[in-house]
Amino acid sequence: MIMVAIGTFEWASLRTFRRMPKSDVLVMVLVTFVTVVLHNLALAVLVGVIISALVFAWDNAKRIRARKFVDDKGTKHYEIYGPLFFGSVAAFNEKFDVLGDPEEVIIDFS
């Protein structure tokens, strides 16, 4: 299994560690470590896929946007754009002005 890990490792990427995203470097090192320690490439790939999915969700959780406007009747509208994950709750809450909002507020998720 160690030979499989050595054969499938992208050795040229060692030279580009400084330019790669830190999350990619972490996943690569973690998959290599799990493969060598547990002698199980399939489990290491599964761990890598799970960590990559979590990192992707965390990065995209920061990309939520809201467009705000008040219509003629004084109703404030929030139009939400972007993916909404559990990790984006803090960014989602920052989009609203609860104390300064009128009594009627419409939140549009379309």
GIVENHU-V100915 format. One record per run of one state. SS is the DSSP state (alpha for helix, beta for strand, coil for the rest). FROM is the first residue (numbers start at 1). LEN is the number of residues. Records with the same first field share a line. If there is no record, write none. Layout:
SS: FROM-LEN ; FROM-LEN
This chain:
coil: 1-1 ; 9-2 ; 17-5 ; 39-2 ; 62-3 ; 71-5 ; 82-4 ; 95-10 ; 109-2
alpha: 2-7 ; 11-6 ; 22-17 ; 41-21 ; 86-9
beta: 65-6 ; 76-6 ; 105-4
